[in-house]
Amino acid sequence: MSSQEVEVLVVGAGQAGVAMSEHLSERGIPHIVLERHRIAERWRSMRWDSLVANGPAWHDRFPGLEFTDIEAGSFPSKEQVADYFVAYAEKIGAPIRCGVEVKSVRRNIGAPGFHVETSDGEYNARYVVAATGPFQRPVIPAVVPETAQLMQMHSSSYRNPGQLPQGAVLVVGAGSSGVQIAAEIQRSGRQVYLSVGPHDRPPRNYRGRDFCWWLGVLGKWDASTPALGAEHVTIAVSGADGGHTVDFRALAENGIKLVGRTMEFQDGTMRFADDLGTNIANGDAHYLELLDEADAYVERNGLDLPEEPEARLLRPDPESLTNPIRELDLAAAGITSIVWATGFAVDYSWLQVDAFDAKGRPLQQRGVSTEPGVYFLGLPWQSRRGSSFIWGVWHDAKYVADQITIQRSYLTHNEQDALVASGAV
Ligand SMILES: Cc1cc2nc3c(=O)[nH]c(=O)nc-3n(C[C@H](O)[C@H](O)[C@H](O)COP(=O)(O)OP(=O)(O)OC[C@H]3O[C@@H](n4cnc5c(N)ncnc54)[C@H](O)[C@@H]3O)c2cc1C
C-alpha cells in the first residue's frame, strides 16, 4: 500500500493539536492532524458530568478567540470548552482528520522522516508532533486488591454520584479533581472520607482578582520546570459553583472527614500516613505566601485594589485535623467505594523512536525530543508550569513551530546561493 506524503504529522486534536496547527499554518508549513476520536474528546467524554474549567473564560482560552456563550469571569462547562476548540479549529481551518488512530511511528532507514501506520492507511512524515495529552493513562496505586469487596474507580471514569453503590466513599487525592469530586459526592448525601496529600491551594479570588490573574502577574504560570525527580505538588483549585478557594476546613465543616495520605490496606483496614496536619499546614503556608506576594505587587505598582484582610483568617481546625484517623476499618465505616483521584501517566507505545528514558518518559527540552524530527506538546512542565494548561500550550506550540521552521530552513539552504547573496563570490 502506498503512503501519503506529509510534511508535519500532528498526533491528537485536543487543545495542543489545535494550537500546533494554528502556528504551523501561520508559518505556511503543510501538515495534518490525526485524531482517533473527536476534537477535544477528553473534555467531552473522559471527565465528570458537572466539571467546569478551573480558570475563568477570559483566561482559559487561546488569544485568537473569546468564548461567546459565557461571561468572561464565569467558568465554562466541559462541553463549552470542547465546543470552543471545535470552533477554534474551524476558525483557523485546521486540517484535522477525526476517527484516525495512529498505531505506530518509526524512523525511516536510509531516508529522512518517519513511517506512520494508522487505522486509515500509511503516511510518510518528515516531522511528527506528539500532542496526545499530558493525562493519558489513569494511575491507580496498587493498594487495594481487586478481590476486595469494594467498587474502585479512577477519577477519569467518575461521572456522578449515581454511579456509586449505596454507602460511604473514600476519595483518594486532594488536587483539583479529588476535592471537587469529594464535595459533589458529599452534597449528594453520602459520608465522604478525603485522603489529603501535599498540595498548593491558591486563593480563588483576592483583592478582586482571580488566581489566574495573580499567577500571571507574579510570573508563576511561567515558573520554570523543576529538576527531574523534584516532588510535584498538585494545585487544588475549583471553578465549581461559580468558583471558590479550596478550603479543607470548610469541607470538613460540611461533613467530609479528612485523612492523611493513603498508605496500605490489609484485612479490610486502610492505613493513612501521619501527614494530614503537615499537608494542611503547608497548603496554608503556600496560600498565605501568595497573599503576601499579591500585597507586595499591589504596593509596588500602586494599584487601587481593595484590601482584603479577612482572606487571612483561617477557620478553626476540625476534629479530623486535631485527632486524625490513622486507621479505618472500611466495612465498619460503611465505605463501599473508592474514587482514586491519583493522576495520570503518559503512554507513547505507538511512538517507537529514540526519545524516551528507561521509564518511558519523554526525553525533550521545550518539546524538542532527542530523536531529530520528533516533537512533544502539552506535557506537564514541558517548558513552564502552564505547559499542560490551555493558556500555556498555545505558547509552547509557537516555540515548537519555530523549531520546525528552523530545521526546514537548514534543509532548503543552498551553500552556493548563500555565498552569492552575501557577495562572497
Ligand atoms: C479533570 C481535568 C480538568 C482540567 N481542567 C483544566 C482547566 O480548567 N483549565 C486548563 O487550562 N487545563 C485543565 N486541565 C488540563 C488540560 O487542559 C487538559 O488535560 C487538556 O485536555 C490537555 O489537552 P491536550 O490537547 O494536551 O491533550 P488531550 O486533551 O488529552 O488531547 C489529546 C488527544 O489525542 C488523541 N490521541 C491520543 N492518542 C492518539 C493516537 N494514537 N492517535 C490519534 N489520536 C490520539 C486523544 O483522543 C485526544 O483527543 C484539566 C485536566 C483534567 C484531567
The ligand as a MOL file (V3000), in Angstrom:
LIG
                    3D

  0  0  0     0  0            999 V3000
M  V30 BEGIN CTAB
M  V30 COUNTS 53 58 0 0 0
M  V30 BEGIN ATOM
M  V30 1 C -10.1690 16.9030 35.2210 0
M  V30 2 C -9.3040 17.8810 34.4780 0
M  V30 3 C -9.6640 19.2110 34.4430 0
M  V30 4 C -8.8570 20.1360 33.7770 0
M  V30 5 N -9.2310 21.4500 33.7730 0
M  V30 6 C -8.4440 22.3560 33.1640 0
M  V30 7 C -8.8140 23.7360 33.1240 0
M  V30 8 O -9.8260 24.1150 33.6760 0
M  V30 9 N -8.0070 24.6190 32.5000 0
M  V30 10 C -6.8700 24.2170 31.8760 0
M  V30 11 O -6.1640 25.0610 31.3030 0
M  V30 12 N -6.4880 22.9150 31.8910 0
M  V30 13 C -7.2490 21.9820 32.5040 0
M  V30 14 N -6.8700 20.6650 32.5080 0
M  V30 15 C -5.5580 20.3140 31.9260 0
M  V30 16 C -5.5380 20.2520 30.3730 0
M  V30 17 O -6.0170 21.4550 29.8540 0
M  V30 18 C -6.3410 19.1000 29.8290 0
M  V30 19 O -5.8310 17.8920 30.3380 0
M  V30 20 C -6.3570 19.0220 28.2880 0
M  V30 21 O -7.2650 18.0240 27.8850 0
M  V30 22 C -4.9960 18.7380 27.6750 0
M  V30 23 O -5.0910 18.9530 26.2750 0
M  V30 24 P -4.1360 18.2120 25.2310 0
M  V30 25 O -4.5300 18.6180 23.8770 0
M  V30 26 O -2.7160 18.4140 25.6220 0
M  V30 27 O -4.4490 16.6770 25.4750 0
M  V30 28 P -5.8360 15.8870 25.3160 0
M  V30 29 O -6.9970 16.7410 25.5890 0
M  V30 30 O -5.6660 14.6490 26.1090 0
M  V30 31 O -5.8710 15.5780 23.7580 0
M  V30 32 C -5.0650 14.5820 23.1650 0
M  V30 33 C -5.8520 13.9620 22.0280 0
M  V30 34 O -5.0180 12.9960 21.4100 0
M  V30 35 C -5.8400 11.9270 20.9430 0
M  V30 36 N -4.9780 10.7520 20.7740 0
M  V30 37 C -4.2780 10.0980 21.7310 0
M  V30 38 N -3.5740 9.0840 21.1980 0
M  V30 39 C -3.8250 9.1020 19.8650 0
M  V30 40 C -3.3870 8.2940 18.7760 0
M  V30 41 N -2.5350 7.2790 18.9510 0
M  V30 42 N -3.8450 8.6060 17.5370 0
M  V30 43 C -4.6830 9.6550 17.3380 0
M  V30 44 N -5.1410 10.4310 18.3450 0
M  V30 45 C -4.7130 10.1590 19.5860 0
M  V30 46 C -6.8760 11.7790 22.0570 0
M  V30 47 O -8.0530 11.1600 21.5630 0
M  V30 48 C -7.1160 13.2470 22.4620 0
M  V30 49 O -8.2270 13.8180 21.8080 0
M  V30 50 C -7.6530 19.7100 33.1270 0
M  V30 51 C -7.3090 18.3550 33.1700 0
M  V30 52 C -8.1220 17.4310 33.8410 0
M  V30 53 C -7.7180 15.9800 33.8670 0
M  V30 END ATOM
M  V30 BEGIN BOND
M  V30 1 1 1 2
M  V30 2 1 2 3
M  V30 3 2 2 52
M  V30 4 2 3 4
M  V30 5 1 4 5
M  V30 6 1 4 50
M  V30 7 2 5 6
M  V30 8 1 6 7
M  V30 9 1 6 13
M  V30 10 2 7 8
M  V30 11 1 7 9
M  V30 12 1 9 10
M  V30 13 2 10 11
M  V30 14 1 10 12
M  V30 15 2 12 13
M  V30 16 1 13 14
M  V30 17 1 14 15
M  V30 18 1 14 50
M  V30 19 1 15 16
M  V30 20 1 16 17
M  V30 21 1 16 18
M  V30 22 1 18 19
M  V30 23 1 18 20
M  V30 24 1 20 21
M  V30 25 1 20 22
M  V30 26 1 22 23
M  V30 27 1 23 24
M  V30 28 2 24 25
M  V30 29 1 24 26
M  V30 30 1 24 27
M  V30 31 1 27 28
M  V30 32 2 28 29
M  V30 33 1 28 30
M  V30 34 1 28 31
M  V30 35 1 31 32
M  V30 36 1 32 33
M  V30 37 1 33 34
M  V30 38 1 33 48
M  V30 39 1 34 35
M  V30 40 1 35 36
M  V30 41 1 35 46
M  V30 42 1 36 37
M  V30 43 1 36 45
M  V30 44 2 37 38
M  V30 45 1 38 39
M  V30 46 1 39 40
M  V30 47 2 39 45
M  V30 48 1 40 41
M  V30 49 2 40 42
M  V30 50 1 42 43
M  V30 51 2 43 44
M  V30 52 1 44 45
M  V30 53 1 46 47
M  V30 54 1 46 48
M  V30 55 1 48 49
M  V30 56 2 50 51
M  V30 57 1 51 52
M  V30 58 1 52 53
M  V30 END BOND
M  V30 END CTAB
M  END
